Amino acid sequence: MKSQVLTIDLIDESVDMTVSGMRDYIGSVRIPLREVIIKGAISGTFAVIDEQRRQAGDLTVKIVMKDADSIED
């Protein structure tokens, strides 16, 4: 998992896909999971990259790893 990334694809659900030429894909964010393993968490702002490899925006995320035994039902 040290070399793994979490990829989040961003889709605009408000786009009318029945209209010719309309695209609902905004872009993807790739979050390296190495820091989550080492520190138990990662937070920050990551670039959203579109299909043309251009930055289409930013996404702020926070991921915290918890022990399954410590999670309440």
mmCIF file of the N, C-alpha and C atoms, coordinates in Angstrom:
data_MODEL
# 
_entry.id   MODEL 
# 
loop_
_atom_site.group_PDB 
_atom_site.id 
_atom_site.type_symbol 
_atom_site.label_atom_id 
_atom_site.label_alt_id 
_atom_site.label_comp_id 
_atom_site.label_asym_id 
_atom_site.label_entity_id 
_atom_site.label_seq_id 
_atom_site.pdbx_PDB_ins_code 
_atom_site.Cartn_x 
_atom_site.Cartn_y 
_atom_site.Cartn_z 
_atom_site.occupancy 
_atom_site.B_iso_or_equiv 
_atom_site.pdbx_formal_charge 
_atom_site.auth_seq_id 
_atom_site.auth_comp_id 
_atom_site.auth_asym_id 
_atom_site.auth_atom_id 
_atom_site.pdbx_PDB_model_num 
ATOM 1   N N  . MET A 1 1  ? 0.823   -1.194 0.000   1.00 0.00 ? 1  MET A N  1 
ATOM 2   C CA . MET A 1 1  ? 0.000   0.000  0.000   1.00 0.00 ? 1  MET A CA 1 
ATOM 3   C C  . MET A 1 1  ? 0.867   1.258  0.000   1.00 0.00 ? 1  MET A C  1 
ATOM 4   N N  . LYS A 1 2  ? 2.144   1.137  0.292   1.00 0.00 ? 2  LYS A N  1 
ATOM 5   C CA . LYS A 1 2  ? 3.009   2.314  0.338   1.00 0.00 ? 2  LYS A CA 1 
ATOM 6   C C  . LYS A 1 2  ? 3.119   3.031  -1.002  1.00 0.00 ? 2  LYS A C  1 
ATOM 7   N N  . SER A 1 3  ? 2.968   2.312  -2.103  1.00 0.00 ? 3  SER A N  1 
ATOM 8   C CA . SER A 1 3  ? 3.049   2.940  -3.417  1.00 0.00 ? 3  SER A CA 1 
ATOM 9   C C  . SER A 1 3  ? 1.671   3.113  -4.054  1.00 0.00 ? 3  SER A C  1 
ATOM 10  N N  . GLN A 1 4  ? 0.623   2.839  -3.311  1.00 0.00 ? 4  GLN A N  1 
ATOM 11  C CA . GLN A 1 4  ? -0.741  2.920  -3.837  1.00 0.00 ? 4  GLN A CA 1 
ATOM 12  C C  . GLN A 1 4  ? -1.276  4.351  -3.739  1.00 0.00 ? 4  GLN A C  1 
ATOM 13  N N  . VAL A 1 5  ? -2.231  4.629  -4.607  1.00 0.00 ? 5  VAL A N  1 
ATOM 14  C CA . VAL A 1 5  ? -2.922  5.915  -4.573  1.00 0.00 ? 5  VAL A CA 1 
ATOM 15  C C  . VAL A 1 5  ? -4.423  5.666  -4.557  1.00 0.00 ? 5  VAL A C  1 
ATOM 16  N N  . LEU A 1 6  ? -5.129  6.571  -3.949  1.00 0.00 ? 6  LEU A N  1 
ATOM 17  C CA . LEU A 1 6  ? -6.584  6.574  -3.991  1.00 0.00 ? 6  LEU A CA 1 
ATOM 18  C C  . LEU A 1 6  ? -6.973  7.538  -5.103  1.00 0.00 ? 6  LEU A C  1 
ATOM 19  N N  . THR A 1 7  ? -7.735  7.065  -6.077  1.00 0.00 ? 7  THR A N  1 
ATOM 20  C CA . THR A 1 7  ? -8.193  7.910  -7.173  1.00 0.00 ? 7  THR A CA 1 
ATOM 21  C C  . THR A 1 7  ? -9.670  8.206  -6.974  1.00 0.00 ? 7  THR A C  1 
ATOM 22  N N  . ILE A 1 8  ? -9.979  9.483  -6.957  1.00 0.00 ? 8  ILE A N  1 
ATOM 23  C CA . ILE A 1 8  ? -11.371 9.923  -6.830  1.00 0.00 ? 8  ILE A CA 1 
ATOM 24  C C  . ILE A 1 8  ? -11.762 10.587 -8.146  1.00 0.00 ? 8  ILE A C  1 
ATOM 25  N N  . ASP A 1 9  ? -12.771 10.027 -8.819  1.00 0.00 ? 9  ASP A N  1 
ATOM 26  C CA . ASP A 1 9  ? -13.288 10.612 -10.054 1.00 0.00 ? 9  ASP A CA 1 
ATOM 27  C C  . ASP A 1 9  ? -14.457 11.523 -9.712  1.00 0.00 ? 9  ASP A C  1 
ATOM 28  N N  . LEU A 1 10 ? -14.436 12.725 -10.254 1.00 0.00 ? 10 LEU A N  1 
ATOM 29  C CA . LEU A 1 10 ? -15.485 13.706 -9.990  1.00 0.00 ? 10 LEU A CA 1 
ATOM 30  C C  . LEU A 1 10 ? -16.405 13.809 -11.208 1.00 0.00 ? 10 LEU A C  1 
ATOM 31  N N  . ILE A 1 11 ? -17.688 13.606 -10.953 1.00 0.00 ? 11 ILE A N  1 
ATOM 32  C CA . ILE A 1 11 ? -18.709 13.609 -11.993 1.00 0.00 ? 11 ILE A CA 1 
ATOM 33  C C  . ILE A 1 11 ? -19.761 14.663 -11.642 1.00 0.00 ? 11 ILE A C  1 
ATOM 34  N N  . ASP A 1 12 ? -20.170 15.448 -12.622 1.00 0.00 ? 12 ASP A N  1 
ATOM 35  C CA . ASP A 1 12 ? -21.220 16.450 -12.434 1.00 0.00 ? 12 ASP A CA 1 
ATOM 36  C C  . ASP A 1 12 ? -22.558 15.811 -12.792 1.00 0.00 ? 12 ASP A C  1 
ATOM 37  N N  . GLU A 1 13 ? -23.325 15.445 -11.779 1.00 0.00 ? 13 GLU A N  1 
ATOM 38  C CA . GLU A 1 13 ? -24.599 14.761 -12.007 1.00 0.00 ? 13 GLU A CA 1 
ATOM 39  C C  . GLU A 1 13 ? -25.689 15.683 -12.540 1.00 0.00 ? 13 GLU A C  1 
ATOM 40  N N  . SER A 1 14 ? -25.448 16.990 -12.572 1.00 0.00 ? 14 SER A N  1 
ATOM 41  C CA . SER A 1 14 ? -26.460 17.912 -13.065 1.00 0.00 ? 14 SER A CA 1 
ATOM 42  C C  . SER A 1 14 ? -26.404 18.074 -14.585 1.00 0.00 ? 14 SER A C  1 
ATOM 43  N N  . VAL A 1 15 ? -25.393 17.489 -15.243 1.00 0.00 ? 15 VAL A N  1 
ATOM 44  C CA . VAL A 1 15 ? -25.265 17.608 -16.694 1.00 0.00 ? 15 VAL A CA 1 
ATOM 45  C C  . VAL A 1 15 ? -26.318 16.738 -17.377 1.00 0.00 ? 15 VAL A C  1 
ATOM 46  N N  . ASP A 1 16 ? -27.009 17.308 -18.335 1.00 0.00 ? 16 ASP A N  1 
ATOM 47  C CA . ASP A 1 16 ? -28.026 16.575 -19.100 1.00 0.00 ? 16 ASP A CA 1 
ATOM 48  C C  . ASP A 1 16 ? -27.320 15.764 -20.186 1.00 0.00 ? 16 ASP A C  1 
ATOM 49  N N  . MET A 1 17 ? -27.140 14.474 -19.940 1.00 0.00 ? 17 MET A N  1 
ATOM 50  C CA . MET A 1 17 ? -26.398 13.616 -20.854 1.00 0.00 ? 17 MET A CA 1 
ATOM 51  C C  . MET A 1 17 ? -27.199 13.264 -22.111 1.00 0.00 ? 17 MET A C  1 
ATOM 52  N N  . THR A 1 18 ? -28.472 13.685 -22.180 1.00 0.00 ? 18 THR A N  1 
ATOM 53  C CA . THR A 1 18 ? -29.242 13.444 -23.397 1.00 0.00 ? 18 THR A CA 1 
ATOM 54  C C  . THR A 1 18 ? -28.913 14.479 -24.472 1.00 0.00 ? 18 THR A C  1 
ATOM 55  N N  . VAL A 1 19 ? -28.228 15.566 -24.074 1.00 0.00 ? 19 VAL A N  1 
ATOM 56  C CA . VAL A 1 19 ? -27.827 16.611 -25.016 1.00 0.00 ? 19 VAL A CA 1 
ATOM 57  C C  . VAL A 1 19 ? -26.508 16.195 -25.658 1.00 0.00 ? 19 VAL A C  1 
ATOM 58  N N  . SER A 1 20 ? -26.470 16.222 -26.979 1.00 0.00 ? 20 SER A N  1 
ATOM 59  C CA . SER A 1 20 ? -25.276 15.811 -27.723 1.00 0.00 ? 20 SER A CA 1 
ATOM 60  C C  . SER A 1 20 ? -24.060 16.654 -27.345 1.00 0.00 ? 20 SER A C  1 
ATOM 61  N N  . GLY A 1 21 ? -22.947 15.983 -27.090 1.00 0.00 ? 21 GLY A N  1 
ATOM 62  C CA . GLY A 1 21 ? -21.696 16.664 -26.796 1.00 0.00 ? 21 GLY A CA 1 
ATOM 63  C C  . GLY A 1 21 ? -21.488 17.044 -25.344 1.00 0.00 ? 21 GLY A C  1 
ATOM 64  N N  . MET A 1 22 ? -22.457 16.814 -24.505 1.00 0.00 ? 22 MET A N  1 
ATOM 65  C CA . MET A 1 22 ? -22.322 17.169 -23.092 1.00 0.00 ? 22 MET A CA 1 
ATOM 66  C C  . MET A 1 22 ? -21.455 16.139 -22.380 1.00 0.00 ? 22 MET A C  1 
ATOM 67  N N  . ARG A 1 23 ? -20.628 16.612 -21.472 1.00 0.00 ? 23 ARG A N  1 
ATOM 68  C CA . ARG A 1 23 ? -19.733 15.740 -20.710 1.00 0.00 ? 23 ARG A CA 1 
ATOM 69  C C  . ARG A 1 23 ? -20.014 15.929 -19.228 1.00 0.00 ? 23 ARG A C  1 
ATOM 70  N N  . ASP A 1 24 ? -20.060 14.831 -18.476 1.00 0.00 ? 24 ASP A N  1 
ATOM 71  C CA . ASP A 1 24 ? -20.291 14.928 -17.035 1.00 0.00 ? 24 ASP A CA 1 
ATOM 72  C C  . ASP A 1 24 ? -19.014 14.712 -16.220 1.00 0.00 ? 24 ASP A C  1 
ATOM 73  N N  . TYR A 1 25 ? -17.940 14.307 -16.880 1.00 0.00 ? 25 TYR A N  1 
ATOM 74  C CA . TYR A 1 25 ? -16.679 14.047 -16.187 1.00 0.00 ? 25 TYR A CA 1 
ATOM 75  C C  . TYR A 1 25 ? -15.950 15.357 -15.937 1.00 0.00 ? 25 TYR A C  1 
ATOM 76  N N  . ILE A 1 26 ? -15.635 15.632 -14.672 1.00 0.00 ? 26 ILE A N  1 
ATOM 77  C CA . ILE A 1 26 ? -14.902 16.844 -14.312 1.00 0.00 ? 26 ILE A CA 1 
ATOM 78  C C  . ILE A 1 26 ? -13.408 16.569 -14.295 1.00 0.00 ? 26 ILE A C  1 
ATOM 79  N N  . GLY A 1 27 ? -13.017 15.483 -13.634 1.00 0.00 ? 27 GLY A N  1 
ATOM 80  C CA . GLY A 1 27 ? -11.604 15.134 -13.538 1.00 0.00 ? 27 GLY A CA 1 
ATOM 81  C C  . GLY A 1 27 ? -11.373 14.156 -12.410 1.00 0.00 ? 27 GLY A C  1 
ATOM 82  N N  . SER A 1 28 ? -10.106 13.887 -12.146 1.00 0.00 ? 28 SER A N  1 
ATOM 83  C CA . SER A 1 28 ? -9.713  12.937 -11.107 1.00 0.00 ? 28 SER A CA 1 
ATOM 84  C C  . SER A 1 28 ? -8.712  13.565 -10.155 1.00 0.00 ? 28 SER A C  1 
ATOM 85  N N  . VAL A 1 29 ? -8.749  13.075 -8.931  1.00 0.00 ? 29 VAL A N  1 
ATOM 86  C CA . VAL A 1 29 ? -7.785  13.464 -7.902  1.00 0.00 ? 29 VAL A CA 1 
ATOM 87  C C  . VAL A 1 29 ? -7.053  12.194 -7.488  1.00 0.00 ? 29 VAL A C  1 
ATOM 88  N N  . ARG A 1 30 ? -5.739  12.271 -7.414  1.00 0.00 ? 30 ARG A N  1 
ATOM 89  C CA . ARG A 1 30 ? -4.932  11.126 -6.988  1.00 0.00 ? 30 ARG A CA 1 
ATOM 90  C C  . ARG A 1 30 ? -4.292  11.469 -5.648  1.00 0.00 ? 30 ARG A C  1 
ATOM 91  N N  . ILE A 1 31 ? -4.590  10.653 -4.636  1.00 0.00 ? 31 ILE A N  1 
ATOM 92  C CA . ILE A 1 31 ? -4.102  10.893 -3.282  1.00 0.00 ? 31 ILE A CA 1 
ATOM 93  C C  . ILE A 1 31 ? -3.158  9.757  -2.901  1.00 0.00 ? 31 ILE A C  1 
ATOM 94  N N  . PRO A 1 32 ? -1.888  10.081 -2.634  1.00 0.00 ? 32 PRO A N  1 
ATOM 95  C CA . PRO A 1 32 ? -0.940  9.031  -2.238  1.00 0.00 ? 32 PRO A CA 1 
ATOM 96  C C  . PRO A 1 32 ? -1.275  8.510  -0.841  1.00 0.00 ? 32 PRO A C  1 
ATOM 97  N N  . LEU A 1 33 ? -1.286  7.194  -0.695  1.00 0.00 ? 33 LEU A N  1 
ATOM 98  C CA . LEU A 1 33 ? -1.675  6.593  0.584   1.00 0.00 ? 33 LEU A CA 1 
ATOM 99  C C  . LEU A 1 33 ? -0.493  6.340  1.518   1.00 0.00 ? 33 LEU A C  1 
ATOM 100 N N  . ARG A 1 34 ? 0.718   6.593  1.057   1.00 0.00 ? 34 ARG A N  1 
ATOM 101 C CA . ARG A 1 34 ? 1.914   6.361  1.886   1.00 0.00 ? 34 ARG A CA 1 
ATOM 102 C C  . ARG A 1 34 ? 1.837   7.123  3.212   1.00 0.00 ? 34 ARG A C  1 
ATOM 103 N N  . GLU A 1 35 ? 1.440   8.380  3.152   1.00 0.00 ? 35 GLU A N  1 
ATOM 104 C CA . GLU A 1 35 ? 1.361   9.197  4.365   1.00 0.00 ? 35 GLU A CA 1 
ATOM 105 C C  . GLU A 1 35 ? 0.304   8.677  5.331   1.00 0.00 ? 35 GLU A C  1 
ATOM 106 N N  . VAL A 1 36 ? -0.775  8.120  4.795   1.00 0.00 ? 36 VAL A N  1 
ATOM 107 C CA . VAL A 1 36 ? -1.814  7.543  5.650   1.00 0.00 ? 36 VAL A CA 1 
ATOM 108 C C  . VAL A 1 36 ? -1.235  6.375  6.443   1.00 0.00 ? 36 VAL A C  1 
ATOM 109 N N  . ILE A 1 37 ? -0.405  5.566  5.795   1.00 0.00 ? 37 ILE A N  1 
ATOM 110 C CA . ILE A 1 37 ? 0.213   4.423  6.468   1.00 0.00 ? 37 ILE A CA 1 
ATOM 111 C C  . ILE A 1 37 ? 1.212   4.894  7.523   1.00 0.00 ? 37 ILE A C  1 
ATOM 112 N N  . ILE A 1 38 ? 2.036   5.850  7.157   1.00 0.00 ? 38 ILE A N  1 
ATOM 113 C CA . ILE A 1 38 ? 3.101   6.303  8.059   1.00 0.00 ? 38 ILE A CA 1 
ATOM 114 C C  . ILE A 1 38 ? 2.550   7.103  9.237   1.00 0.00 ? 38 ILE A C  1 
ATOM 115 N N  . LYS A 1 39 ? 1.668   8.062  8.944   1.00 0.00 ? 39 LYS A N  1 
ATOM 116 C CA . LYS A 1 39 ? 1.177   8.980  9.976   1.00 0.00 ? 39 LYS A CA 1 
ATOM 117 C C  . LYS A 1 39 ? -0.225  8.653  10.478  1.00 0.00 ? 39 LYS A C  1 
ATOM 118 N N  . GLY A 1 40 ? -0.921  7.765  9.783   1.00 0.00 ? 40 GLY A N  1 
ATOM 119 C CA . GLY A 1 40 ? -2.284  7.425  10.180  1.00 0.00 ? 40 GLY A CA 1 
ATOM 120 C C  . GLY A 1 40 ? -3.332  8.381  9.657   1.00 0.00 ? 40 GLY A C  1 
ATOM 121 N N  . ALA A 1 41 ? -2.881  9.394  8.903   1.00 0.00 ? 41 ALA A N  1 
ATOM 122 C CA . ALA A 1 41 ? -3.830  10.362 8.358   1.00 0.00 ? 41 ALA A CA 1 
ATOM 123 C C  . ALA A 1 41 ? -3.173  11.173 7.258   1.00 0.00 ? 41 ALA A C  1 
ATOM 124 N N  . ILE A 1 42 ? -4.004  11.774 6.442   1.00 0.00 ? 42 ILE A N  1 
ATOM 125 C CA . ILE A 1 42 ? -3.536  12.731 5.439   1.00 0.00 ? 42 ILE A CA 1 
ATOM 126 C C  . ILE A 1 42 ? -4.635  13.766 5.267   1.00 0.00 ? 42 ILE A C  1 
ATOM 127 N N  . SER A 1 43 ? -4.243  15.000 5.108   1.00 0.00 ? 43 SER A N  1 
ATOM 128 C CA . SER A 1 43 ? -5.209  16.045 4.796   1.00 0.00 ? 43 SER A CA 1 
ATOM 129 C C  . SER A 1 43 ? -4.505  17.078 3.933   1.00 0.00 ? 43 SER A C  1 
ATOM 130 N N  . GLY A 1 44 ? -5.255  17.673 3.055   1.00 0.00 ? 44 GLY A N  1 
ATOM 131 C CA . GLY A 1 44 ? -4.678  18.675 2.185   1.00 0.00 ? 44 GLY A CA 1 
ATOM 132 C C  . GLY A 1 44 ? -5.557  18.947 0.983   1.00 0.00 ? 44 GLY A C  1 
ATOM 133 N N  . THR A 1 45 ? -5.043  19.790 0.131   1.00 0.00 ? 45 THR A N  1 
ATOM 134 C CA . THR A 1 45 ? -5.734  20.151 -1.094  1.00 0.00 ? 45 THR A CA 1 
ATOM 135 C C  . THR A 1 45 ? -4.979  19.528 -2.261  1.00 0.00 ? 45 THR A C  1 
ATOM 136 N N  . PHE A 1 46 ? -5.711  18.816 -3.114  1.00 0.00 ? 46 PHE A N  1 
ATOM 137 C CA . PHE A 1 46 ? -5.122  18.094 -4.231  1.00 0.00 ? 46 PHE A CA 1 
ATOM 138 C C  . PHE A 1 46 ? -5.734  18.595 -5.527  1.00 0.00 ? 46 PHE A C  1 
ATOM 139 N N  . ALA A 1 47 ? -4.923  18.613 -6.583  1.00 0.00 ? 47 ALA A N  1 
ATOM 140 C CA . ALA A 1 47 ? -5.373  19.099 -7.888  1.00 0.00 ? 47 ALA A CA 1 
ATOM 141 C C  . ALA A 1 47 ? -6.344  18.119 -8.530  1.00 0.00 ? 47 ALA A C  1 
ATOM 142 N N  . VAL A 1 48 ? -7.398  18.668 -9.127  1.00 0.00 ? 48 VAL A N  1 
ATOM 143 C CA . VAL A 1 48 ? -8.318  17.893 -9.956  1.00 0.00 ? 48 VAL A CA 1 
ATOM 144 C C  . VAL A 1 48 ? -7.793  18.015 -11.383 1.00 0.00 ? 48 VAL A C  1 
ATOM 145 N N  . ILE A 1 49 ? -7.474  16.870 -12.000 1.00 0.00 ? 49 ILE A N  1 
ATOM 146 C CA . ILE A 1 49 ? -6.890  16.857 -13.336 1.00 0.00 ? 49 ILE A CA 1 
ATOM 147 C C  . ILE A 1 49 ? -7.914  16.318 -14.332 1.00 0.00 ? 49 ILE A C  1 
ATOM 148 N N  . ASP A 1 50 ? -8.149  17.072 -15.399 1.00 0.00 ? 50 ASP A N  1 
ATOM 149 C CA . ASP A 1 50 ? -9.149  16.663 -16.386 1.00 0.00 ? 50 ASP A CA 1 
ATOM 150 C C  . ASP A 1 50 ? -8.544  15.729 -17.438 1.00 0.00 ? 50 ASP A C  1 
ATOM 151 N N  . GLU A 1 51 ? -9.332  15.378 -18.451 1.00 0.00 ? 51 GLU A N  1 
ATOM 152 C CA . GLU A 1 51 ? -8.904  14.432 -19.483 1.00 0.00 ? 51 GLU A CA 1 
ATOM 153 C C  . GLU A 1 51 ? -7.737  14.939 -20.326 1.00 0.00 ? 51 GLU A C  1 
ATOM 154 N N  . GLN A 1 52 ? -7.566  16.248 -20.405 1.00 0.00 ? 52 GLN A N  1 
ATOM 155 C CA . GLN A 1 52 ? -6.460  16.832 -21.169 1.00 0.00 ? 52 GLN A CA 1 
ATOM 156 C C  . GLN A 1 52 ? -5.234  17.094 -20.290 1.00 0.00 ? 52 GLN A C  1 
ATOM 157 N N  . ARG A 1 53 ? -5.262  16.534 -19.080 1.00 0.00 ? 53 ARG A N  1 
ATOM 158 C CA . ARG A 1 53 ? -4.180  16.680 -18.094 1.00 0.00 ? 53 ARG A CA 1 
ATOM 159 C C  . ARG A 1 53 ? -3.974  18.133 -17.648 1.00 0.00 ? 53 ARG A C  1 
ATOM 160 N N  . ARG A 1 54 ? -5.070  18.889 -17.653 1.00 0.00 ? 54 ARG A N  1 
ATOM 161 C CA . ARG A 1 54 ? -5.046  20.260 -17.142 1.00 0.00 ? 54 ARG A CA 1 
ATOM 162 C C  . ARG A 1 54 ? -5.705  20.278 -15.773 1.00 0.00 ? 54 ARG A C  1 
ATOM 163 N N  . GLN A 1 55 ? -5.270  21.230 -14.947 1.00 0.00 ? 55 GLN A N  1 
ATOM 164 C CA . GLN A 1 55 ? -5.889  21.355 -13.636 1.00 0.00 ? 55 GLN A CA 1 
ATOM 165 C C  . GLN A 1 55 ? -7.254  21.997 -13.794 1.00 0.00 ? 55 GLN A C  1 
ATOM 166 N N  . ALA A 1 56 ? -8.292  21.287 -13.337 1.00 0.00 ? 56 ALA A N  1 
ATOM 167 C CA . ALA A 1 56 ? -9.670  21.761 -13.455 1.00 0.00 ? 56 ALA A CA 1 
ATOM 168 C C  . ALA A 1 56 ? -10.196 22.312 -12.140 1.00 0.00 ? 56 ALA A C  1 
ATOM 169 N N  . GLY A 1 57 ? -9.379  22.270 -11.100 1.00 0.00 ? 57 GLY A N  1 
ATOM 170 C CA . GLY A 1 57 ? -9.796  22.754 -9.793  1.00 0.00 ? 57 GLY A CA 1 
ATOM 171 C C  . GLY A 1 57 ? -9.014  22.060 -8.706  1.00 0.00 ? 57 GLY A C  1 
ATOM 172 N N  . ASP A 1 58 ? -9.504  22.183 -7.504  1.00 0.00 ? 58 ASP A N  1 
ATOM 173 C CA . ASP A 1 58 ? -8.868  21.579 -6.332  1.00 0.00 ? 58 ASP A CA 1 
ATOM 174 C C  . ASP A 1 58 ? -9.924  20.863 -5.505  1.00 0.00 ? 58 ASP A C  1 
ATOM 175 N N  . LEU A 1 59 ? -9.464  19.857 -4.762  1.00 0.00 ? 59 LEU A N  1 
ATOM 176 C CA . LEU A 1 59 ? -10.332 19.134 -3.841  1.00 0.00 ? 59 LEU A CA 1 
ATOM 177 C C  . LEU A 1 59 ? -9.603  19.023 -2.511  1.00 0.00 ? 59 LEU A C  1 
ATOM 178 N N  . THR A 1 60 ? -10.245 19.450 -1.449  1.00 0.00 ? 60 THR A N  1 
ATOM 179 C CA . THR A 1 60 ? -9.670  19.337 -0.112  1.00 0.00 ? 60 THR A CA 1 
ATOM 180 C C  . THR A 1 60 ? -10.198 18.062 0.534   1.00 0.00 ? 60 THR A C  1 
ATOM 181 N N  . VAL A 1 61 ? -9.269  17.226 1.013   1.00 0.00 ? 61 VAL A N  1 
ATOM 182 C CA . VAL A 1 61 ? -9.653  15.944 1.603   1.00 0.00 ? 61 VAL A CA 1 
ATOM 183 C C  . VAL A 1 61 ? -8.954  15.743 2.941   1.00 0.00 ? 61 VAL A C  1 
ATOM 184 N N  . LYS A 1 62 ? -9.566  14.901 3.745   1.00 0.00 ? 62 LYS A N  1 
ATOM 185 C CA . LYS A 1 62 ? -8.968  14.459 4.991   1.00 0.00 ? 62 LYS A CA 1 
ATOM 186 C C  . LYS A 1 62 ? -9.295  12.980 5.139   1.00 0.00 ? 62 LYS A C  1 
ATOM 187 N N  . ILE A 1 63 ? -8.249  12.168 5.283   1.00 0.00 ? 63 ILE A N  1 
ATOM 188 C CA . ILE A 1 63 ? -8.414  10.731 5.462   1.00 0.00 ? 63 ILE A CA 1 
ATOM 189 C C  . ILE A 1 63 ? -7.716  10.350 6.757   1.00 0.00 ? 63 ILE A C  1 
ATOM 190 N N  . VAL A 1 64 ? -8.434  9.638  7.620   1.00 0.00 ? 64 VAL A N  1 
ATOM 191 C CA . VAL A 1 64 ? -7.886  9.181  8.891   1.00 0.00 ? 64 VAL A CA 1 
ATOM 192 C C  . VAL A 1 64 ? -8.062  7.677  8.963   1.00 0.00 ? 64 VAL A C  1 
ATOM 193 N N  . MET A 1 65 ? -6.971  6.973  9.258   1.00 0.00 ? 65 MET A N  1 
ATOM 194 C CA . MET A 1 65 ? -7.040  5.525  9.403   1.00 0.00 ? 65 MET A CA 1 
ATOM 195 C C  . MET A 1 65 ? -7.327  5.214  10.864  1.00 0.00 ? 65 MET A C  1 
ATOM 196 N N  . LYS A 1 66 ? -8.314  4.355  11.085  1.00 0.00 ? 66 LYS A N  1 
ATOM 197 C CA . LYS A 1 66 ? -8.680  3.966  12.447  1.00 0.00 ? 66 LYS A CA 1 
ATOM 198 C C  . LYS A 1 66 ? -8.638  2.462  12.563  1.00 0.00 ? 66 LYS A C  1 
ATOM 199 N N  . ASP A 1 67 ? -8.318  1.990  13.731  1.00 0.00 ? 67 ASP A N  1 
ATOM 200 C CA . ASP A 1 67 ? -8.335  0.566  14.027  1.00 0.00 ? 67 ASP A CA 1 
ATOM 201 C C  . ASP A 1 67 ? -9.786  0.112  14.045  1.00 0.00 ? 67 ASP A C  1 
ATOM 202 N N  . ALA A 1 68 ? -10.077 -0.966 13.330  1.00 0.00 ? 68 ALA A N  1 
ATOM 203 C CA . ALA A 1 68 ? -11.453 -1.459 13.243  1.00 0.00 ? 68 ALA A CA 1 
ATOM 204 C C  . ALA A 1 68 ? -12.022 -1.786 14.615  1.00 0.00 ? 68 ALA A C  1 
ATOM 205 N N  . ASP A 1 69 ? -11.183 -2.184 15.562  1.00 0.00 ? 69 ASP A N  1 
ATOM 206 C CA . ASP A 1 69 ? -11.657 -2.499 16.921  1.00 0.00 ? 69 ASP A CA 1 
ATOM 207 C C  . ASP A 1 69 ? -12.107 -1.269 17.680  1.00 0.00 ? 69 ASP A C  1 
ATOM 208 N N  . SER A 1 70 ? -11.611 -0.085 17.267  1.00 0.00 ? 70 SER A N  1 
ATOM 209 C CA . SER A 1 70 ? -11.966 1.130  17.999  1.00 0.00 ? 70 SER A CA 1 
ATOM 210 C C  . SER A 1 70 ? -13.173 1.847  17.411  1.00 0.00 ? 70 SER A C  1 
ATOM 211 N N  . ILE A 1 71 ? -13.712 1.340  16.299  1.00 0.00 ? 71 ILE A N  1 
ATOM 212 C CA . ILE A 1 71 ? -14.862 1.971  15.652  1.00 0.00 ? 71 ILE A CA 1 
ATOM 213 C C  . ILE A 1 71 ? -16.137 1.495  16.346  1.00 0.00 ? 71 ILE A C  1 
ATOM 214 N N  . GLU A 1 72 ? -16.975 2.459  16.735  1.00 0.00 ? 72 GLU A N  1 
ATOM 215 C CA . GLU A 1 72 ? -18.239 2.135  17.382  1.00 0.00 ? 72 GLU A CA 1 
ATOM 216 C C  . GLU A 1 72 ? -19.270 1.765  16.350  1.00 0.00 ? 72 GLU A C  1 
ATOM 217 N N  . ASP A 1 73 ? -20.171 0.869  16.693  1.00 0.00 ? 73 ASP A N  1 
ATOM 218 C CA . ASP A 1 73 ? -21.252 0.477  15.784  1.00 0.00 ? 73 ASP A CA 1 
ATOM 219 C C  . ASP A 1 73 ? -22.328 1.516  15.742  1.00 0.00 ? 73 ASP A C  1 
# 
